[in-house]
Amino acid sequence: MSVPSPLPPGISPPLSTDNPNNHSGLIVVITSLYILLVIVALVTRISVSFHRRIMQHNNVSFGFLIVVATTQAAVVLAQVHEGWGIRTKPGQTTSDRMLKTGYAADLLSIIVLGCSKISTCLFYSTLFSQIHKMFIRINLAAMVAWTILSVILLAVRCSHDPWIDISDAQCSSLFPRWQAITAIDIATEVSLFIFTAMAVQQIQISTTKKLVVFIALQTRVLLIPLSGLRLYYTKLQIASDDPILVGAFATVVAEIYLAISVLCVVSAFFKSFIAAYEDSNGISYTNGTSGSHSKSRRMDSRNTITHKDNNTAPGVLRGWEREEDPIIGPTDPKSGLKIYTSVHFSVRDENIELADRESAEGRRDGF
């Protein structure tokens, strides 16, 4: 005798639900939101790059980040389709395909985070081209090393079939691996936080603008608590008697974590923030306190060529002419904010060797 359906006639059951025995619906909703945010990040980056007509050095890494992030979301959806997030009944055989997709999703999530860190470092190396070059290079090397090490720690587990090692029952060293990955992850984010603070401190803009730009560049600080939260739910999954059901929460937090990491890469690309550092010609508004002498960007000359707005009163000095802000200042209310760019050229005396005056005069007399 068939059990009558609680749904009205003509209404099919939902593809996934969220209840104490099935959290697949929650994973699908969050992962779909993750895909949407990745698309928003891609469109934003393309739009900003098109309007500024500047090709950033991290375009390749950002493009690879988008591809890997989209692939990771698709793998998670496939994992849910195979039964991830559903309570396992006693004696039920675990789907090998589900475990393999979950294994791939974990590895891809590490690669997404690594690409996000690498892309951010490349962006900072361009934005702060005159400040603490060695520090950002060390950071970049650390991000690459963290990505490779984390992938190896998750890929090589306790058995010859590493995808089945999802709890303490299969692999007792799995959680310590996640602890090491998370600890280094947080350390790299703190390092980026310190670098940004030091770089912003050396920019000659007002304290308020420094704070605004610092917040725009350091949205990545949100990743630190999310990293800890992911470790917490991963611990619950590994220690649980039903890691497939409890692991749904670890997957949800991981998708939120990845979505924020992708958005952080584009958060500082809006011109209202970047204009405080770099104009459309790539001129950096640094105060020249770093030891680098990069081409024609050195700001230590007495000769100044300044582009001013027509409404600016004659004789009024702005921006680098007074060695203080505003670099971005309100002018006409109808035209909004305007960027005042000053280009300083270094002029140096050069010795010109002339022929001996007496020999020259002798040749003239002989002629």
KAGIHU-V715111 format. One record per residue. SS is DSSP state (h for helix, s for strand, l for the rest). PHI is phi in radians with two decimals (* if undefined). PSI is psi in whole degrees, -180 to 180 (NA if undefined). Layout:
BEGIN
SS | PHI | PSI
SS | PHI | PSI
END
This chain:
BEGIN
l | * | 127
l | -1.36 | 144
l | -1.41 | 126
l | -1.13 | 143
l | -1.34 | 137
l | -1.27 | -10
l | -1.50 | 150
l | -1.08 | 157
l | -1.05 | 138
l | 1.53 | -6
l | -1.83 | 118
l | -1.45 | 154
l | -1.17 | 154
l | -1.16 | 155
l | -1.13 | -32
l | -2.63 | 155
l | -2.33 | 176
l | -2.37 | 108
s | -2.62 | 178
l | -1.01 | -21
l | -1.86 | -4
s | -2.70 | 113
l | -1.94 | 18
h | -1.14 | -33
h | -1.11 | -39
h | -1.13 | -40
h | -1.13 | -42
h | -1.12 | -43
h | -1.13 | -48
h | -1.18 | -39
h | -1.17 | -38
h | -1.11 | -41
h | -1.10 | -38
h | -1.05 | -45
h | -1.09 | -42
h | -1.08 | -43
h | -1.17 | -35
h | -1.12 | -42
h | -1.12 | -42
h | -1.07 | -42
h | -1.09 | -42
h | -1.13 | -46
h | -1.11 | -41
h | -1.08 | -45
h | -1.11 | -43
h | -1.12 | -43
h | -1.12 | -45
h | -1.13 | -44
h | -1.12 | -36
h | -1.19 | -44
h | -1.26 | -33
h | -1.49 | -19
l | 0.96 | 43
l | -2.23 | 129
l | -1.61 | 115
l | -1.38 | 154
l | -1.19 | -23
l | -1.71 | 19
h | -1.08 | -40
h | -1.15 | -47
h | -1.14 | -36
h | -1.18 | -42
h | -1.07 | -42
h | -1.13 | -37
h | -1.03 | -45
h | -1.10 | -42
h | -1.10 | -47
h | -1.18 | -39
h | -1.10 | -43
h | -1.15 | -41
h | -1.10 | -42
h | -1.09 | -42
h | -1.12 | -40
h | -1.12 | -39
h | -1.16 | -39
h | -1.11 | -42
h | -1.10 | -39
h | -1.14 | -37
h | -1.09 | -42
h | -1.13 | -41
h | -1.05 | -31
l | -1.46 | -6
l | 2.10 | 8
l | -1.20 | 135
l | 1.63 | 3
s | -1.90 | 137
l | -1.04 | 135
l | -1.51 | 126
l | -1.37 | 151
l | -0.99 | 130
l | 1.44 | -3
l | -1.31 | 136
l | -1.42 | 131
l | -1.32 | 134
l | -1.18 | 124
h | -1.18 | -34
h | -1.16 | -37
h | -1.12 | -43
h | -1.15 | -37
h | -1.18 | -41
h | -1.16 | -36
h | -1.15 | -38
h | -1.10 | -45
h | -1.15 | -38
h | -1.13 | -38
h | -1.11 | -45
h | -1.15 | -42
h | -1.16 | -33
h | -1.11 | -37
h | -1.16 | -41
h | -1.15 | -38
h | -1.07 | -47
h | -1.11 | -41
h | -1.10 | -43
h | -1.11 | -36
h | -1.11 | -44
h | -1.16 | -45
h | -1.12 | -43
h | -1.11 | -38
h | -1.14 | -42
h | -1.11 | -41
h | -1.13 | -38
h | -1.13 | -44
h | -1.14 | -36
h | -1.13 | -28
h | -1.44 | -44
h | -1.17 | -43
l | -1.91 | 57
l | -1.17 | -18
l | -1.84 | 2
l | -2.14 | 124
l | 0.86 | 55
h | -1.05 | -42
h | -1.13 | -38
h | -1.07 | -47
h | -1.23 | -31
h | -1.18 | -39
h | -1.12 | -41
h | -1.05 | -44
h | -1.07 | -44
h | -1.10 | -37
h | -1.16 | -39
h | -1.12 | -43
h | -1.12 | -44
h | -1.11 | -42
h | -1.07 | -42
h | -1.09 | -48
h | -1.13 | -46
h | -1.10 | -42
h | -1.15 | -41
h | -1.08 | -41
h | -1.14 | -43
h | -1.09 | -35
h | -1.49 | -28
h | -1.33 | -40
l | -1.70 | 109
l | -2.00 | -151
l | -1.45 | -28
l | -2.02 | 174
l | -1.26 | -19
l | -1.95 | 82
h | -1.10 | -21
h | -1.21 | -17
h | -1.50 | -9
l | -1.51 | 88
l | -2.12 | 3
l | -2.64 | 174
l | -1.09 | -29
l | -1.12 | -31
l | -1.68 | -34
l | -2.63 | 106
l | -1.27 | -20
l | -1.64 | 7
h | -1.19 | -44
h | -1.17 | -43
h | -1.00 | -32
h | -1.12 | -44
h | -1.13 | -35
h | -1.10 | -44
h | -1.13 | -42
h | -1.08 | -45
h | -1.19 | -40
h | -1.08 | -46
h | -1.21 | -35
h | -1.03 | -48
h | -1.14 | -39
h | -1.08 | -40
h | -1.17 | -37
h | -1.17 | -40
h | -1.11 | -38
h | -1.10 | -43
h | -1.11 | -37
h | -1.09 | -45
h | -1.14 | -43
h | -1.07 | -44
h | -1.09 | -41
h | -1.07 | -45
h | -1.16 | -39
h | -1.20 | -45
h | -1.13 | -34
h | -1.06 | -28
l | -1.60 | 4
l | -1.58 | 136
l | -1.54 | 76
l | -2.36 | 170
l | -1.17 | 162
h | -1.08 | -38
h | -1.10 | -44
h | -1.19 | -36
h | -1.04 | -42
h | -1.14 | -43
h | -1.10 | -47
h | -1.15 | -39
h | -1.09 | -42
h | -1.14 | -40
h | -1.11 | -40
h | -1.38 | -23
l | -1.93 | 37
h | -1.13 | -16
h | -1.13 | -15
h | -1.10 | -22
h | -1.13 | -23
h | -1.27 | -21
h | -1.16 | -54
h | -1.14 | -33
h | -1.14 | -35
h | -1.11 | -43
h | -1.13 | -38
h | -1.15 | -39
h | -1.12 | -41
h | -1.09 | -38
h | -1.09 | -49
h | -1.26 | -28
h | -1.15 | -38
h | -1.09 | -42
h | -1.08 | -40
h | -1.11 | -47
h | -1.16 | -35
h | -1.52 | -7
l | -1.39 | 154
l | -1.35 | -18
l | -2.24 | 75
h | -1.12 | -23
h | -1.21 | -39
h | -1.32 | -51
h | -1.20 | -29
h | -1.12 | -13
h | -1.07 | -38
h | -1.22 | -37
h | -1.11 | -38
h | -1.16 | -41
h | -1.08 | -47
h | -1.11 | -38
h | -1.11 | -40
h | -1.16 | -39
h | -1.13 | -42
h | -1.03 | -46
h | -1.18 | -39
h | -1.07 | -45
h | -1.14 | -38
h | -1.13 | -34
h | -1.26 | -43
h | -1.13 | -33
h | -1.11 | -27
h | -1.19 | -30
h | -1.82 | -2
l | -1.12 | -29
l | -1.69 | 10
l | -1.58 | -3
l | -1.27 | 136
h | -1.11 | -27
h | -1.09 | -25
h | -1.63 | -46
h | -1.20 | -26
l | -1.05 | -22
l | -1.24 | -14
l | -2.05 | -36
s | -2.58 | 134
l | -1.66 | -173
l | -1.18 | -17
l | -1.64 | 4
l | 1.43 | 14
l | -1.40 | 127
s | -1.57 | 131
l | -1.58 | 55
l | -1.65 | 162
l | -1.60 | 8
l | 1.27 | 16
l | -1.37 | -16
l | -1.32 | 166
l | -1.44 | 0
l | -1.44 | 150
l | -2.16 | 84
l | -1.64 | 105
l | 0.86 | -125
l | -1.75 | 20
l | -1.66 | 3
l | -1.22 | 130
l | -1.81 | 56
l | -2.26 | 26
l | -1.73 | 161
l | -1.57 | -19
s | -1.57 | 131
s | -2.29 | 134
s | -2.03 | 119
s | -2.12 | 136
l | -1.74 | 117
l | -2.04 | 158
l | -1.31 | 150
l | -1.10 | -25
l | -1.46 | -6
l | -1.29 | 134
l | -1.17 | 143
l | -1.06 | 142
l | 1.47 | -5
l | -1.49 | 126
l | -1.66 | 138
l | -2.31 | 161
h | 1.07 | -131
h | -1.24 | -13
h | -1.13 | -33
l | -1.79 | 2
l | 0.96 | 37
l | -2.71 | 173
l | -1.33 | 170
l | -1.65 | 131
l | -1.35 | -39
s | -1.94 | 116
s | -2.42 | 148
s | -1.26 | 137
l | -2.08 | -107
l | -1.34 | 128
l | -0.99 | -29
l | -1.33 | -27
l | -1.69 | -6
l | 1.30 | -148
s | -1.43 | 144
s | -2.20 | 149
s | -1.74 | 127
l | -1.82 | 116
l | -1.93 | 128
s | -2.03 | 129
s | -1.95 | 123
s | -1.86 | 134
s | -1.99 | 137
l | -1.55 | 129
l | -2.07 | 122
l | -2.12 | 145
l | -1.31 | 142
l | -2.22 | 139
l | -1.39 | 130
l | -1.97 | 117
l | -1.40 | 126
l | -1.86 | 157
l | -1.14 | 156
l | -1.01 | 126
h | -1.08 | -41
h | -1.18 | -42
h | -1.15 | -34
h | -1.18 | -42
h | -1.18 | -36
h | -1.11 | -41
h | -1.17 | -34
h | -1.22 | -40
h | -1.18 | -40
h | -1.14 | -33
l | -1.17 | NA
END
